[in-house]
Amino acid sequence: MIVKNIIQEELLTLAEVKGILDQVRERRAGETEELGYELRRAIRHAELFATSVPEEARGMLAELLALEKVNPEIAVKIVDIRPMNRDELRAIYAKERFTLSEDELDRILDIVIRG
């Protein structure tokens, strides 16, 4: 597929992508033509790795973005991966030029664990 230009770009969590792909699959259910290879693979990936529903993911994303050292890209990664301890969370922040305090890590983990 050749993309000529990008009209709009938006960060989405994997749960939101799964919701969108489910809608596409439902729309195409009545068609006689089978889903393309890439679309089938994308749907399978989303089903395997999406850990929440879109509404829950958006709520968690909003809470994370309210914190000081969480940018949108990292917030989406955190929602998708759902780290359960400080080490997993530190791995997400490994490429950043700053480190988080224990208190900041605990606040993020509290949001993730509450879901």
C-alpha positions as CSV (number, residue, x, y, z in Angstrom):
1,M,0.0,0.0,0.0
2,I,1.4,3.4,-1.0
3,V,0.6,6.3,1.2
4,K,0.6,9.6,-0.7
5,N,0.2,12.0,2.2
6,I,-0.7,11.9,5.8
7,I,-3.9,13.8,6.6
8,Q,-4.0,13.3,10.3
9,E,-1.9,11.5,13.0
10,E,-3.0,10.5,16.4
11,L,-1.5,8.3,19.1
12,L,-3.7,5.3,20.0
13,T,-3.4,2.7,22.6
14,L,-3.5,-0.9,21.5
15,A,-6.9,-1.3,23.2
16,E,-8.3,1.6,21.0
17,V,-6.7,0.0,17.9
18,K,-8.4,-3.3,18.7
19,G,-11.7,-1.5,19.0
20,I,-11.3,0.2,15.6
21,L,-10.2,-3.1,14.0
22,D,-13.2,-4.8,15.5
23,Q,-15.5,-2.2,13.9
24,V,-13.7,-2.7,10.5
25,R,-14.1,-6.5,10.8
26,E,-17.9,-6.1,11.6
27,R,-18.4,-3.7,8.6
28,R,-16.7,-6.2,6.3
29,A,-18.4,-9.3,7.7
30,G,-21.1,-9.2,5.0
31,E,-18.7,-8.8,2.1
32,T,-17.8,-11.9,0.1
33,E,-14.2,-10.8,-0.2
34,E,-11.9,-12.1,2.6
35,L,-9.9,-9.8,4.8
36,G,-6.4,-8.9,3.5
37,Y,-3.3,-10.5,5.0
38,E,-2.1,-7.3,6.7
39,L,-5.6,-6.6,8.2
40,R,-5.9,-10.2,9.6
41,R,-2.4,-10.0,11.1
42,A,-3.2,-6.6,12.7
43,I,-6.4,-7.9,14.2
44,R,-4.7,-11.0,15.6
45,H,-1.9,-8.9,17.1
46,A,-4.4,-6.5,18.7
47,E,-6.4,-9.5,20.1
48,L,-3.3,-11.1,21.6
49,F,-1.8,-8.0,23.2
50,A,-4.6,-5.6,24.1
51,T,-4.9,-5.8,27.9
52,S,-7.9,-3.5,28.4
53,V,-11.0,-2.0,26.8
54,P,-10.7,1.4,24.9
55,E,-12.6,3.4,27.6
56,E,-10.3,2.1,30.4
57,A,-7.2,2.8,28.3
58,R,-8.3,6.4,27.6
59,G,-9.0,7.0,31.3
60,M,-5.6,5.6,32.3
61,L,-3.9,7.7,29.5
62,A,-5.6,10.9,30.8
63,E,-4.4,10.2,34.4
64,L,-0.9,9.5,33.2
65,L,-0.7,12.7,31.1
66,A,-1.7,14.7,34.1
67,L,1.6,13.7,35.7
68,E,4.6,16.0,35.2
69,K,7.2,13.7,33.6
70,V,4.9,11.7,31.3
71,N,4.7,12.7,27.7
72,P,2.1,11.3,25.3
73,E,4.4,8.7,23.7
74,I,5.5,7.3,27.0
75,A,2.0,7.3,28.4
76,V,0.8,5.2,25.4
77,K,3.6,2.7,26.0
78,I,2.8,2.5,29.7
79,V,-0.9,1.8,29.0
80,D,0.0,-0.8,26.4
81,I,2.6,-2.6,28.4
82,R,1.1,-2.2,31.8
83,P,4.3,-2.5,33.9
84,M,3.7,-4.1,37.3
85,N,6.9,-3.1,39.1
86,R,9.5,-0.4,39.2
87,D,12.0,-2.2,37.1
88,E,9.6,-2.7,34.2
89,L,8.7,1.0,34.4
90,R,12.3,2.1,34.5
91,A,12.9,0.1,31.3
92,I,10.3,2.2,29.5
93,Y,12.1,5.4,30.7
94,A,15.6,4.0,29.8
95,K,16.1,6.2,26.8
96,E,14.9,9.4,28.5
97,R,17.4,12.0,29.7
98,F,16.1,12.0,33.2
99,T,15.2,9.5,35.9
100,L,12.1,9.2,38.0
101,S,12.1,9.4,41.7
102,E,10.7,6.4,43.7
103,D,7.6,8.5,44.5
104,E,7.0,9.3,40.8
105,L,7.4,5.6,39.9
106,D,4.9,4.7,42.6
107,R,2.3,7.2,41.4
108,I,2.6,5.8,37.9
109,L,2.4,2.2,39.1
110,D,-0.7,3.1,41.2
111,I,-2.5,4.4,38.1
112,V,-1.5,1.3,36.1
113,I,-2.5,-1.2,38.8
114,R,-5.8,0.5,39.5
115,G,-6.4,0.2,35.8
